[in-house]
């Protein structure tokens, strides 16, 4: 059987991102002797497979869902399957596929930054109920997944996809294990500042791990500052991280979600608050296609560290629109 795998939304501003479900499907079908090919946005070495017998499309983000569904109309494959959280929150991989060890070979030479590294979940789910996040609905509350020793076997780097690893009841044990293991770790979904504030003893354990960005090039850990009323919690968490030995300006950053249910003034407050604490914000825009210009300008200003630390927003906002900002405004306007 000829099997074509499509990691539909693997592209990102930081380079292609490996799709765990695709890797498990590849391993499952290769074990059966099937011929397997991989394509996906942003990937190098796109594989051409004429007339596949079966196609799998994985779509992670809902804003790509309609485009991904359109592939069904263009495919002549006898069997066509599409899934992922960008399509629905119900369908899951069959148990026999979920149990398969990922096929890491399929992403070799595809341009994934920092490749190779282990990738997977040591826990699933999240106990928070953030309205902008599908995890509670899709996966429920925190539950154990793959053990760290099994997940990292044969690797010296691991990208953990845990949705909120700090809520894991075994987090202290896991941080100690990661520090003793000595390999590099990316906490891909971030560190919960509210847990750090409530359990400050975890910060010295966290700083002992070899935490890294997704490309494994920089030593940065990311937290989140979702709402302005968290300001006291954030201040205490930052102080705890500072006391634990983190370099706040170089090693700590905070996701700041915008355009969800906060005003621009509240978004700007969080950005400036973090700046006053000596640590970097990283602006994320919810429903970016419909975001107002000032929110997109705030992202453009904030997410360029050299500019952010040298210039206040007040001065930046008075500058003429840059080319990319002007084109984006036309694209989502009423023309």
C-alpha positions as CSV (number, residue, x, y, z in Angstrom):
1,X,0.0,0.0,0.0
2,X,1.2,3.5,-0.8
3,X,0.5,5.9,2.1
4,X,0.8,9.7,1.8
5,X,1.1,11.7,5.0
6,X,0.3,15.4,4.9
7,X,1.4,17.5,8.0
8,X,-0.8,20.4,6.7
9,X,0.2,23.2,9.1
10,X,3.7,22.2,10.0
11,X,5.1,25.6,9.0
12,X,5.8,28.3,11.6
13,X,7.8,31.5,11.9
14,X,10.5,29.5,13.7
15,X,10.7,26.8,11.0
16,X,8.9,23.5,10.4
17,X,7.5,21.7,13.5
18,X,7.3,17.9,13.6
19,X,3.8,16.4,13.8
20,X,3.7,13.6,16.4
21,X,0.5,12.0,15.0
22,X,2.1,11.9,11.5
23,X,5.3,10.3,13.0
24,X,3.2,7.5,14.7
25,X,1.2,6.9,11.5
26,X,4.5,6.6,9.6
27,X,5.9,4.1,12.1
28,X,2.6,2.0,12.0
29,X,2.5,1.8,8.2
30,X,6.2,1.1,7.8
31,X,6.0,-1.8,10.2
32,X,3.3,-3.3,7.9
33,X,5.6,-2.9,4.9
34,X,3.8,0.0,3.4
35,X,5.5,2.7,1.3
36,X,5.2,6.0,3.1
37,X,5.8,9.5,1.9
38,X,5.6,12.9,3.7
39,X,4.5,16.3,2.5
40,X,3.7,19.5,4.5
41,X,3.9,23.2,4.5
42,X,7.4,24.5,5.1
43,X,9.1,21.2,4.9
44,X,12.2,20.6,2.8
45,X,12.5,17.6,0.5
46,X,8.8,17.3,-0.3
47,X,8.1,13.8,-1.4
48,X,6.1,13.2,-4.6
49,X,3.9,10.1,-4.5
50,X,1.7,9.6,-7.5
51,X,-1.6,7.8,-7.0
52,X,-1.4,7.0,-3.2
53,X,-3.8,4.3,-2.0
54,X,-4.4,6.1,1.3
55,X,-4.0,9.8,2.4
56,X,-3.8,11.1,5.9
57,X,-4.1,14.9,6.6
58,X,-3.3,16.2,10.0
59,X,-4.5,19.8,10.8
60,X,-3.6,21.2,14.2
61,X,-5.0,24.8,13.9
62,X,-8.6,25.6,13.3
63,X,-7.8,28.6,11.1
64,X,-6.3,26.1,8.6
65,X,-9.3,23.7,8.8
66,X,-11.3,24.8,5.8
67,X,-8.2,24.7,3.5
68,X,-7.3,21.3,4.9
69,X,-10.8,20.0,4.3
70,X,-10.6,21.2,0.7
71,X,-7.8,18.7,0.0
72,X,-10.4,15.9,0.1
73,X,-12.0,17.4,-3.1
74,X,-8.7,17.4,-4.9
75,X,-7.6,13.9,-3.9
76,X,-8.3,10.8,-6.0
77,X,-7.0,8.4,-3.3
78,X,-9.4,5.6,-2.6
79,X,-9.0,6.2,1.1
80,X,-8.8,9.7,2.6
81,X,-8.6,10.5,6.3
82,X,-8.4,14.0,7.9
83,X,-8.1,14.8,11.6
84,X,-6.5,16.9,14.3
85,X,-7.7,19.6,16.6
86,X,-8.0,22.0,13.6
87,X,-10.8,19.7,12.3
88,X,-12.5,18.4,15.4
89,X,-11.8,17.6,19.0
90,X,-13.3,14.1,19.0
91,X,-11.5,11.9,16.6
92,X,-8.3,10.3,17.8
93,X,-5.7,8.0,16.5
94,X,-6.6,4.3,16.7
95,X,-5.1,2.7,19.8
96,X,-2.7,0.6,17.8
97,X,-1.4,3.7,16.1
98,X,-1.2,5.7,19.3
99,X,0.9,2.9,20.8
100,X,3.4,3.0,18.1
101,X,6.8,4.6,18.8
102,X,7.3,7.7,16.5
103,X,9.2,7.3,13.3
104,X,11.9,10.0,13.7
105,X,13.5,9.2,10.3
106,X,10.6,10.7,8.4
107,X,11.6,14.2,9.5
108,X,15.4,13.8,8.8
109,X,16.5,16.5,6.4
110,X,13.2,18.3,6.4
111,X,14.5,21.6,7.8
112,X,13.2,21.2,11.4
113,X,15.3,23.5,13.6
114,X,17.4,21.6,16.2
115,X,16.5,18.2,14.8
116,X,16.9,15.4,16.0
117,X,15.2,15.4,19.4
118,X,12.7,13.2,21.2
119,X,9.1,14.6,21.1
120,X,6.1,13.6,23.1
121,X,3.9,13.9,26.2
122,X,4.8,12.9,29.7
123,X,1.3,14.1,30.7
124,X,-1.8,15.1,28.9
125,X,-4.6,17.6,29.7
126,X,-4.8,20.7,31.8
127,X,-6.8,21.6,34.9
128,X,-7.3,25.2,33.8
129,X,-10.3,26.2,31.8
130,X,-9.0,29.0,29.6
131,X,-11.6,30.0,27.0
132,X,-9.1,30.4,24.2
133,X,-7.7,26.9,24.6
134,X,-9.1,23.6,23.3
135,X,-7.1,21.3,25.6
136,X,-9.6,20.9,28.5
137,X,-12.3,20.0,26.1
138,X,-10.1,17.7,24.0
139,X,-8.0,16.0,26.7
140,X,-9.6,16.7,30.0
141,X,-7.7,17.1,33.3
142,X,-4.1,16.3,33.9
143,X,-3.3,12.6,33.4
144,X,-0.1,10.6,33.0
145,X,1.2,9.7,29.6
146,X,4.7,8.4,28.6
147,X,7.4,8.1,31.2
148,X,10.4,10.4,30.7
149,X,12.9,7.6,30.5
150,X,11.0,5.9,27.8
151,X,10.4,9.1,26.0
152,X,14.0,10.2,25.9
153,X,15.6,6.8,25.3
154,X,18.5,7.2,22.8
155,X,18.2,11.0,22.7
156,X,20.1,13.9,24.4
157,X,17.3,16.5,23.7
158,X,13.5,16.3,24.3
159,X,10.7,18.5,23.3
160,X,7.9,18.1,25.8
161,X,4.4,18.7,24.5
162,X,2.7,18.5,27.9
163,X,-0.1,21.1,28.0
164,X,0.6,22.2,31.6
165,X,3.5,20.1,33.0
166,X,3.7,22.3,36.1
167,X,0.3,21.0,37.2
168,X,1.5,17.4,37.0
169,X,1.4,15.8,40.5
170,X,4.8,14.3,39.7
171,X,6.4,17.6,38.6
172,X,9.0,17.8,41.3
173,X,10.1,14.2,40.5
174,X,10.2,15.0,36.8
175,X,12.2,18.2,37.2
176,X,14.8,16.3,39.3
177,X,14.9,13.5,36.7
178,X,15.4,16.0,33.9
179,X,18.2,17.7,35.8
180,X,19.9,14.4,36.6
181,X,19.5,13.2,33.0
182,X,21.4,16.2,31.8
183,X,19.9,16.5,28.3
184,X,18.4,19.6,26.9
185,X,14.6,20.1,27.3
186,X,12.1,22.4,25.7
187,X,8.9,22.9,27.7
188,X,7.0,23.6,24.5
189,X,3.7,24.7,26.0
190,X,5.3,26.8,28.6
191,X,5.6,27.0,32.4
192,X,2.6,28.0,34.6
193,X,3.5,31.1,36.5
194,X,0.7,30.5,38.9
195,X,2.2,27.2,40.0
196,X,5.6,28.8,40.4
197,X,4.0,31.5,42.6
198,X,2.3,28.9,44.7
199,X,5.1,26.4,44.8
200,X,8.3,28.5,44.8
201,X,10.5,25.4,45.6
202,X,10.0,24.3,42.0
203,X,12.0,27.3,40.6
204,X,15.4,26.1,41.8
205,X,14.7,22.7,40.3
206,X,13.6,24.2,37.0
207,X,16.8,26.3,36.7
208,X,18.9,23.1,37.1
209,X,17.4,21.6,34.0
210,X,19.0,22.4,30.6
211,X,15.9,24.3,29.4
212,X,16.0,25.5,25.8
213,X,13.9,27.1,23.1
214,X,12.3,24.9,20.4
215,X,15.3,25.2,18.2
216,X,17.5,24.3,21.2
217,X,19.8,27.2,20.4
218,X,18.8,29.6,23.2
219,X,18.4,29.1,27.0
220,X,15.0,30.6,27.5
221,X,11.9,29.4,29.5
222,X,8.5,30.7,28.6
223,X,5.6,31.5,31.0
224,X,2.2,33.2,30.3
225,X,0.6,36.4,31.5
226,X,-3.0,35.9,30.2
227,X,-5.0,38.5,32.1
228,X,-4.2,41.9,33.8
229,X,-5.6,40.8,37.1
230,X,-2.7,38.3,37.4
231,X,-0.3,41.2,37.9
232,X,0.5,40.4,41.6
233,X,1.0,36.7,40.8
234,X,3.3,37.6,37.9
235,X,5.4,40.0,40.1
236,X,5.8,37.3,42.7
237,X,6.6,34.6,40.2
238,X,9.3,36.8,38.5
239,X,10.8,37.5,41.9
240,X,10.9,33.8,42.7
241,X,12.6,33.1,39.3
242,X,15.1,35.8,39.9
243,X,15.9,34.5,43.4
244,X,16.3,31.0,41.9
245,X,19.1,32.2,39.6
246,X,17.3,32.9,36.3
247,X,18.6,35.8,34.2
248,X,15.3,37.6,33.8
249,X,16.1,39.5,30.6
250,X,17.9,36.7,28.8
251,X,16.3,33.5,30.1
252,X,12.7,34.3,30.8
253,X,9.8,35.4,28.6
254,X,6.1,35.6,28.9
255,X,3.4,34.8,26.3
256,X,0.9,37.7,26.3
257,X,-2.4,36.7,24.6
258,X,-4.2,39.6,22.9
259,X,-7.4,40.2,20.9
260,X,-9.3,37.6,23.0
261,X,-11.2,39.3,25.8
262,X,-8.9,42.1,26.8
263,X,-8.8,45.7,25.7
264,X,-5.8,47.1,23.9
265,X,-5.1,49.2,27.1
266,X,-5.0,45.9,29.1
267,X,-2.7,44.3,26.5
268,X,-0.3,47.3,26.6
269,X,-0.4,47.3,30.4
270,X,0.9,43.7,30.5
271,X,3.6,44.4,28.0
272,X,4.8,47.4,29.9
273,X,4.5,45.7,33.3
274,X,6.8,42.9,32.1
275,X,9.2,45.4,30.8
276,X,9.3,47.1,34.1
277,X,10.0,43.8,35.8
278,X,13.0,43.3,33.5
279,X,11.7,40.4,31.5
280,X,10.5,40.0,28.0
281,X,6.9,39.7,26.7
282,X,6.0,37.7,23.6
283,X,2.7,38.8,22.1
284,X,0.4,36.2,20.7
285,X,-2.7,37.3,18.8
286,X,-6.0,35.4,19.0
287,X,-7.9,35.4,15.7
288,X,-5.1,37.4,14.0
289,X,-6.9,37.8,10.7
290,X,-9.5,40.0,12.5
291,X,-7.1,41.7,14.9
292,X,-7.1,45.5,14.8
293,X,-4.0,47.3,13.6
294,X,-2.8,48.5,17.0
295,X,-2.7,45.0,18.3
296,X,-0.7,43.8,15.3
297,X,1.6,46.7,15.7
298,X,2.1,45.9,19.4
299,X,3.1,42.4,18.4
300,X,5.5,43.7,15.8
301,X,7.1,46.0,18.3
302,X,7.2,43.6,21.3
303,X,8.5,40.5,19.5
304,X,11.6,42.2,18.2
305,X,13.8,42.3,21.4
306,X,16.4,44.8,20.1
307,X,13.6,47.3,19.3
308,X,11.5,46.6,22.3
309,X,14.3,47.3,24.8
310,X,15.5,50.4,23.1
311,X,12.2,52.1,22.4
312,X,9.0,52.8,24.3
313,X,5.7,51.9,22.7
314,X,4.7,55.6,22.8
315,X,7.5,56.4,20.5
316,X,7.1,53.3,18.3
317,X,3.4,54.0,17.8
318,X,4.1,57.4,16.3
319,X,6.3,55.9,13.6
320,X,4.9,55.5,10.1
321,X,3.4,52.1,9.2
322,X,6.0,49.7,8.0
323,X,5.4,47.9,4.7
324,X,4.2,44.7,6.2
325,X,1.8,46.5,8.5
326,X,0.3,48.5,5.7
327,X,-0.3,45.4,3.5
328,X,-1.8,43.5,6.4
329,X,-4.3,46.4,7.1
330,X,-5.4,46.4,3.4
331,X,-5.8,42.6,3.4
332,X,-8.3,42.6,6.3
333,X,-10.0,45.8,5.5
334,X,-13.3,46.5,3.8
335,X,-12.0,46.6,0.3
